[in-house]
Amino acid sequence: MTQTSSDLALASKTSRIVIVGGGGTMGSSTALHLVRRGFTDITIMDVYPIPSDNSAGNDMNKIAGADNIDSFGGTSDSAWDTWVKDPVFSPYAHSVGKLDLTENEGRASRLKAKYEKFVALGRKDFEWLENEDDIRKRAPHLKDADIKGWKGLYCATGGWVAARDAIDSVGRELQKAGVKTVFGPSGNFDSLVFDNDGKTVKGVKGKDGSVTEADLVVLAAGAWSPALVDLQGQCVSKCWVYAHIQLTPEEAAALKGIPTVYNDKYGFFFEPRVENNLLKLCNEFPGYTHYVQHQPFDANEPKRISVPRSHADFPSDTMPNEALDEIKRLVRIALPHLAGRELINQAMCWCTDTADANWLLCEHPKWKGLVLATGDSGHTFKMLPIVGGQVADLIEGKLSDEKRHLWRWRPNAGDPNGTGRGGPSPKDLADLDGWRHD
């Protein structure tokens, strides 16, 4: 007998659904999609209000666009379209274009193949840039940049999104819809609460001992997920460093509307934000772990887990010297007129990676009533408008068999330190000079 969506559904429209980590990217998007589908009893739990200070999405800007068709379970092809058409998100999408650049011949070949694929599909918004002259035609602000030997791909459909502002917009929609919130110690996950059978999840206990009852719990805690519930090594949480340069109004005006620039070796940067003239820059590297002995819920004993240290929780933590040096290198290469300027508002962005860069989006195999929605792997924020729809599909029993397989529980799928991001294994913060964490 063929199972219908109602047979596979994990909750009804009136079920009490609690989203742990609901102040972040996957959690807030899930709540929005559930509200739009008529679910009436949704509670968001988080340490911080929306947009959660612990969320990777609580950031000034993120790269986004329509250049990942057929990737991530076929979800990314529609994300940018939703960014620019959905009124919850459209004010925060900036269609300035994207430059994906490299000096590595192997990666250049892969980018060229990607370009040819899009051309074959009839896309007119892509352009191949064979040399530095081609690049400068698309990016005159790189006129003094040291980009000899660079090649790459230009995509007109995309650019960047105002990340923090977009999640805040989702939060306002949820408030209007009557979504309940539990923040502070009560929203800080301590453990799951079970029915008498010991297998059916009936709620979440906060650090203060309070219990938020639920018929279904969604764990969407981003980089904190593997530290909260034992995921058996399927996710490893890592951080990336970013910083800003304060520009004068004249300097910011000269960079207004520039395409987002990404280089796989040196990093990336965005046009300055109009309201504060801040230029955000990030170096590119495999991320940093923070391994400690830690016992997540359902682990029999403490185990070696990379546990995030957010700037919100540890504001006095400093950045590793090598990361700041690499950001300064990016400035010298791409924007030499700004070389030597102070790097301000330095912080770490924490994400969690899977071995194959696909989400962990499934019901927990051990318990009834717990959905896992995590495994960002560096690509979830660009899909903020639609990722919650995938979680809602799972809850409603509508997720395709292909996606169920792709995002299944898979503890033997490989080492997340060798992630789909590529590159060498990450270094640990404890081994790096300059990281102070008193």
N, C-alpha and C positions, 0 to 999 in steps of 0.2 A: 504494500500500500504506500502511495506517495504521501509524504508529509506536507501539510499545508503550512502557511505562515502562522496560522493560529496554533497549530500543534507545536511550532518551534518558539512561539512567543514566550518571553521571560517575564512579562508584566502586562497588566491591563492599563487602560487609560486612567483608572482611579487608584492604581497601586501607589504606595508611598515609596518614592525613589529618592535615595540620598546619594549625592555626588561628592565623593571625597576628593579634595583638590579642585573644587568647582570654581575657584576664582582664577584659574589659569586657562590655557588655550583649549585643550581637549574637553575639560570639564565645563567651561562656560558655553562652548559651542554645542556640547551635548544637551545642556539644559535648554538652550535656545531652540534646538530642533525638536526636543520633546514637547516644549510649550507650543510650538507651531503645529505639532501633530495632535494636539488636544489632550496631552497628559496634564493632569490637574493638581497633583500633589508632589511637588519637587522641592527638595531642600539641598542647598549648597553648603558644604562644610569646608572651611579653610581656616588656616591660622590668621590670614589677613583678608580684608575686604577686597572685592573685585575692583581693579585688577590686582591680584595677589602680589605682594612684594616678593614672594618666593618664586613666582612664575618666570620662566624664560621669556614669556610674552610681554612682561612688564618692562618694556624697552622703548627707546625713542623710535626706532625704525627697523624693519626687516626687509630682506630681498623677497620679491614675489614676481610672478609672471606666468605666461602661458607657454613655457618652453620645456615642459616635462611630460608631454603626452605619452600615454601608455605606461607611465611610471607609477609606482606605489598603488598597485591594484587598479589602475585606470581611473584614479580619483582626481589627479591633478589637472586633467585637461579642462575641467569645468570650473576650477577654483577661481581663476582670474576673472572669468566672465561674471561670477557671482560677486566678486570684489567690486566690480565697477557698476553692477546693476542693482544690487540689493541696497536699499537706503540705510540699513543698519551699518553697512561697511563702506559704501561708495565715497563718503566724504574723506575717507582715510587712505584711499588708493591713489597713488601718484604715477601716472603713465608717462614716465620720462624715458623709458627704454632701459635695456640692460646690456652690458658688455661682459662677455665671458672670455677671458684672455689667458694666454699661456705662452711660455717660451719653451715648453717641453714638446718635442716632436711627436711623441706617442699620444699625448693628450690632444695636440693639434689635429692629428689624424682622426681621433674619435669625435672631436667637435665638428670637423669637416663632414664626417659621415652623418652626424646628427643634422647638420645643415641640409645636406642632400636629401635626407629623409623628409624633412619638413617641406622642402621645395617640391618633392614628388607628391606630397599630399596636397599641393596647391596653395600652401601658405605663402603670402606675399610680404610678411612682416619680418622676415629674416634676411640677413646680409652677411656674407662671408668677408672677413677682413684679413687679407693675405699678408699685410706688412704694417709697419708703423705709420706709413702715410695714410693707408686706409683707415687705421684706427683714429688718427688725428682728425680726419674728415668728420667722423662721427663724434669725436670727443676733443674739440679744440682746446679744452682746458688741460689736455695732456701735451700741449705743444712743447713744453720744456722737459717732459718726462723722459727718463732713461728706459725706453721701451724697444730698443733695437732687438730684432729677432722675435718679437711678440706677434702672435696671430690670434684669431679668435672669431667669435660669433656675436653679432648684434641682433637683439630681438626688440622690436618696437612695442610689442604687446606685453607690457609689464614695467617694472621699475622698483618701487618700494612702497611699503605700507607703514602707516603710523601705528605701530603695534599697540602700545599702551592705550592710545586713544580708541582703537578699535575694540579692544576688550572692554574698556569702560563703556562704550556704546552698547555692547552686548549686555553688560550689567544693568544699564538703564532699561533696556527692553525687558529683562527678567524681572526687575522691580515693578514695572508697569503690569506685568503678567501675574504678579502675586507670588513669585517664587520665594520660598522662605530661605533664610540664611542663618548659619551658625558660625560665628567667627571667634577668634581668641582661643583660650584654653579649651573651651567646649568644642571648637572646630578643629582642634589639633588631635589627629588620629592617635589613639592608644591601642585599640584592639577591636576585633569584631565581636558581636554578641550573637549567640546562637539560640535556636529553639531547643526544646528538650531532647531532640534527636541528635544534637551535636553536629548536625550537617547542614541545617538550614539557617542561613544568615537572617537575623531579625533586627539588626541595628548596628550602630557604631558607638563605641565608648570613647569619649574625649579624655584628654590628659587630666581634666579636673574631676573625672569620675562620672560625669553626666552621660546619659545615653540618648542618642537620637535614633528612634525606632524607624524601621524600614522594611518594606517587602522586597526591595532590590537595592543593592549597594553597587555603585559604579566607582571603582578606584581609578581616578584620573589625576594622579598626583605628580605627574611628570618625573623629574629627576629624583624625587623623594619616593617614588613607588617601590623600588627594590629595598629601600630601608624600612618601609612600613610593613609590607607583607613579603614573605619569602617567595621570590620568583625563581629560585633554583638556578641562578646564574644566567638567566635569559637576558637581563638588562644590566649594563654597566653605566653608571652616571659619571659624567665628565663636565668640565667647565671650559669655557672659552673667554678670553680677555678682550675687553673693548675699552676705548677711551675716546675723548673728545678734544677738539681744539676750539677755543673761543675766537670767532672771527669778528672783525669789524663789520658794520653794515655794508661798507663798500666791498670788502672781500667776499662776504656772503652773496651779494648781488652778482658778483662776477661768476659765481658757481651755481646760480639759480637755474634749475631745469636741466642740469647735467645728467646723463644716464648713470645709473648705478654701475660702478666699476668693480669687477671681481677678477682676481688673478689667483690661480691655484697655488702659487708659491708664496706670494707676498701678502695677500689679503684683499680687503675690499673697503669701499667707502661710499657714502651717499651725498646727495646734495644737502646743503645745510638746511636746518629747520628755520622757517621764516620767523617764527615767534621768538627765537632765542639766538639765532645765528651760530648754532653749534654744529660742528662738523664731526660726525661719528666715523671712527676708523676701527677696523679689526684686523689682526694678523691671521694668517691661515696656518693651521697646524692640527695634529690629531686630537687635541684636547688634553686636559690634565685630570687625573683621577685624584681621589682623596680616600685611600684605603685605611680603614680602621677595623677593629674587632667590634662587631655590632650584631645584635640579635633581633631580627625583624619578627613580626608576628608569624607564628607557625614554624619557626626554626627551633630545633631541639636544643641548640646551644649557640653561643656567639660564633660568628663566622666572618671571614674577611670580605668586607663590602665597601664599595666606594660610596661614601655618604656626603651629600652636598653640604657646603658651608656658604650660605647666601650672604650677600652684602647686607640684607635687611636684618639678619640675625647676628651677624658679626661685622659691624660697620668699620671696625678698626683693622680688619685684615688688609694686607697690602698685596700688590700684584708681583708675580715673579719677574725678576730683572729681565730675563730673556724675552718674555712676552712684550714688555714695554720697549725693549731694544728693537724688536721686530716691527712693532708699530711705527717706531721712529724711522726704521728703514723704509717702510712703505711710504711714509711722507717724503723722505729724501728722493725716492725713485719716481713717484707719481706726481707729487706736488712740491717740488723743490723750493718754491718760493715761501713755503710754510715750514721748512726744515728749521729745527731748533725751537719751535714754539712749545709751550708747556702743554703736557697732556693732562687734562682735567677730567673729573667725573669718571675715574677709572673703576671698573667693576668686573665681576665674573658672571657669565651667563651659564646656568647649569641645565644640561639636557641628559637624557638617558638613551643609550644606543643598544640596538639588537645586533646580532651577528650578521644578519642579511639586510639590515636597514629597513625592514618591514615592521609594521606595528605589532604589538601584542594586544590583540583586540578579540576577546573571547570570554566565555564563561569559565570561571575557575573550575578545573576538573574535580577538585576534592569536595567542594561545597555547592549547594544550591543557593542562588541568590546573590552571587558576587560576580560582577562583570569587571574585567581588566581592560583598561583603555590607556595604554602607555606605549613606550618604545619610540619616542619622537624621531630619533636618528637624524636630526638636523633638517627635517623637511616639513614638519607639521604646521608651523605658523602660517606658511603661505597658503595652507588649506583651512585656515580658521573658519571661513564661511561654510565649509562643507564637511569637515571631519566629523562634526557632531551628528551629521546625517548617517554616517556609517555606523556609529554607535547606536543610534536610534533604530537603524535597520536591524542590527543584531538583537536589540531588545524586542522589536516587533516580529522577529522571525523572518525578516525579508532579505537578510544578507545572502548573497549568492554563494554557492558551494565553492567557487573559485576563491572568493575573498575569505570565506571561512577557513579554507586550507592555508591561504597565504598568511593569515594573521592568527593562526592557531597557537595553542600552548605547545611549546617546542623546546623543552629543556636540553635536548641533545643536538641543537642546531648549529653549534659552534661557539667559539669564544667571542663575545661582544667586543673584546679589545681589538680584535681584527675585524672591524666593522665594515659595512658597505660604504663607508666614507673613504676607505682606502688609506694608504700611507702606513707608516710604522706604528707600533704600539705606543700608546700615550705614556708620558712621564707622570710620576706622582708628585703632587705638590710638596710633599715632605722632603723630596730630593732636590728642590730648586732653591737657588739663592734669591733672596729678596722677598720671599713669602713670609710675612710675619703674621702670626695668629695668636697673639697674647690673650 
